[in-house]
Amino acid sequence: MDFASLYDAARPIVIDYALKILGAIILYVVGRWLIGIVTSLLTKALERQKLETTIIRYVGNTLSITLNVLLVIGILGYFGVQTTSFAALIAALGIAIGAAWGGLLSNFAAGAFILMLRPFKVGDYVLAGEVEGTVRAIGLFTTAIDTPDNVNTMVGNAKVMNGTIKNFSHNPYRRVDLSAQLDHSVDVQDAVRRLKEALPTIANVIENPAPDVEIVAFNERGPVLAVRPYVHTDHYWQVYFETNRVIRDTFGAAGYPAPEAHIRQRIA
């Protein structure tokens, strides 16, 4: 075997492929650098428009992914791969991936609808996807919610959009719903008056609308009062706990007896 002749024949092919590989590496590095610049410019432009951080990140990530896919297609075309065939392959893979990852793609689509419809934003206190807490991030596929016990919970965007969404931060105030049990012997009007005077003294209870204190039910112990102050969501739990304390202190200062059950017995 004439190795010299084989080497002479193979050298142009090796050099050609080596140059193509080097060119592909340079193209990839330069392409990634340009993608970073374009994404950064777009992000800064959106920031100047004072858009929400979640929307800016969503658009930036989408653009980056799209440009990287186009970069890979361009590099493959540089190596002589037919882009039409590659596009058909991508479409076939897309169908297969869509069938296998239907849930993931539905989460992606739901994330786009969340950003467009804006049922809530980062920082809102919501009940979404059966999870209640403060929204920390809205991603491409999931929404991050910190629950009241400070547990970061990731909820699929599709589950968020397919369920009922309660945004407790949307309106300027919300109602705290509590109840106060009275004994049968207590003067109800006196109890209502005392609570209506005491509730506005709680920090962060708003004046308008004024707190509601009315009879909501009766049981074997006596009347039950609905105690409902109004507050901004940021102070909900502080007012919730202090209202309970005020109910106890007010009834204690008035000398109301502890509610006792009064059950009538039929005499045979």
N, C-alpha and C positions, 0 to 999 in steps of 0.2 A: 504494500500500500504506500503510495507516494504522499507522505504527510505534508510535504512542502506544497504540493499542488492543492491538497485538501484545505490547507491553511489559507492559501492565496484565494481559493474560491469562497471560503467561509468568512474571510475578514471583512469584505464589504457589507455582508449581511449583519454581522455582529456589530460593526461600527454604526450601521444604519439604525439597528434596534437600540443600541446604547444611546445614540443621540436622541432617539424618540423618547426613551425612558427619561433621560435628563431633561428634555423639553417638557415632558408631562409633569415632572416634579416641579420645574420652574413655573409652569402654567398653574399648577395647583397652589403653590405658595403665593404667587402673585394674585391669583384669583381669590384666595382666602383673605389676603390683605385688602383687596379692593372691596370684597363683600363686607369686611369689617368697617371700612370707611363709609360705604353707602349706608349701612345699617346705623352707624353712629350719626351721620348727617340727618337721616330721617328721624331718628330719636330726638335729636336736638331741635329739629324743626317742629315736631309734635309738642315738645316741651314748651317751646315759645308760644304755641297756641293754647297753652295751659290746659291740655287734656289730662284726664286722669291717668295715674301711673299704670293701672291695670290695662288700659287700652293701649298705651304706649308700648308696654312689654309685649302684649299680644301681637300687635302689628309688626314690631321688630323681630320677634321670633318667627312669625310667618314669612316675612321677607327673607330672613336668613336661611330658613329651610329651603325655600323656593330657589334662591340663588345657588345654594350648594348643590341642589339636584341638577340645575342647569350646568353648573361647573363640571360635575361628573360626566354628564352627557357630552359636553364639549371635549373633555379629555379622551373619552372613548372614541369620539369621532376623529380625534387627532391620530389615534392608533388604527384608523381605517374601519372601525365598527360602523355599520350602517345605522344611522340614527332612526330611520323609519322602522327597522326591525327592532331596534332597542325600544322605541316608543310603543310598539305592539307588545313587546315583552313587559314593559312597565304597566301597560293597561291590563294584561293578563294577570300580572302579579297583584295589581290593585284589586282586581275582582277576587282573587284568592284571599288576599289579606282582608278585604272588606267582609268576606264571608266568615273568616276566622276571627277577625277583630271587630265585628260589627258593633259591639258595645263600646270599644275604644273610639271608633269613628263617630258614633252617636254622641259620645261625650265631647268630642272635638266640635261637632256641629252645635251642640247645646251651649258650649262655651262661647261661640260666636254670637248666638242669640242673646246670651246673658249680657254681653258687652254692648250689643245693639239696643236691646230693650231696656237694659239697666233697671231691673227690679230691685237691685241693691248695689252698693258700692263698698269698697274697702273701708272698714271702720264702722259699718252699720251693724246693729244688733238684730239678728234675724232668726227665724225658724225655717230652715230649708233642708230638704232631703231628710226630714225627721231628726235633724240635728239643730239644737238651739245654741247660739253663741254669737261672738263678734267675728265678722268677716276679716280675715287677715290677708288673703290673696285670692285672685281669680285667675286660674291658670288655663292652659289650653285644654286640659282634660278634667281637672278637678278644681274644686273650690275649698280653700283652707279656712276652717272655722275653729276658733278657740272657744271651747265650752266654758260655762261659768266656773267649773272646777279646774280651769287652766290646762285643759287637755287639747292639744292640736289635733283636729279631726279633718281628714281629707274626704270630701264627698264628691262622687262622680257628678259632673255637670248635667248628665242626662237625668239622673235621679232628682236633681234640684229642679229642672224644668218640667219634669213629669209629675211633680207633686205640688202641694200647696206651699206658697212662699208667704211668710209673714215678716214684714219689715217693721220692727218696733221703733226704728229710728226715723222713719219717713215723716211722721207727723210731729208737731212741736212738743206734744206731751202725750202721756199714756196714763191709764188708771191703775191704781193699786187696789186689788180686791181682797179685803179681809172681812172677818165677821167677829162679833162680840156676843157672847152668851150672857143673858141676864137671868136672874132668878125671878120667879113669879111675883115676889113681893116688891120688886124694884119699880119705882116710878119711871116709866119708859121715857117720858118727855124730859125728865130731869137728866137721864143718862144721855139722851140725844143732845141736849143743850151743852152739857159738860164736854162731850167729845167734839162738838163743833167749835167750841172755844179753844180746845187744846190742840187740835190738829194743825191749825195754821202756825203754831209756834214751832213745829218741826222744820228744821232746815231743809230748804229746796222744795217744799210743798208750794205749788203755785197758787196764786190768789183767785185767778179766773180760768176755768170754773172753780168754784169753791168746793171743798170736800163734801161728799154725800154721806149722811148718816140717817138711815131709815130702817124700819122693821122689814126684814126680808123673809122671815119664817117664824114658826112656833114649833116647839117640841115639848117633851115631858118635863123639861127643866124650866121653860119659860120662853120669852121672846128672844129672837136672834136678830141682832142689828147688822146691817151691811155697813161697813166702814170703808169709804172709798176716797182717799185723797188723790190728787192728780200731780204728776211729776214728769220731768224730762227723763228720757231713758237712761241717761248717764248716771242718774241718782236713784234709780228704781229700788235697788236692794237696800240702800241706806235708809230710804223712806219706809220701805217695807218693814224692816226690823225695828226702826224707831216707832212706827205706828203701833206695833204690838206692845212695845214698852209703854207707850202713852196710854193705851187702853188699860193695861194692868195698873199703872200708877193712878189714873183718873178714877177708876172704880175703887181702888184701894183707899184713896183719899176721901171718897164719898162714903165709905163704910158699907158698900154694898155686900150682902152676904154671898157666899159661894153658891153657885147654882146647884140645886138638888133636884133629883127626879121625883115627881109626884105622880104615882101610878094609882089610878082608881081600881079598886077591887070590887067585883060584883059579889054581893052576898046571896048565896043560894037560899 
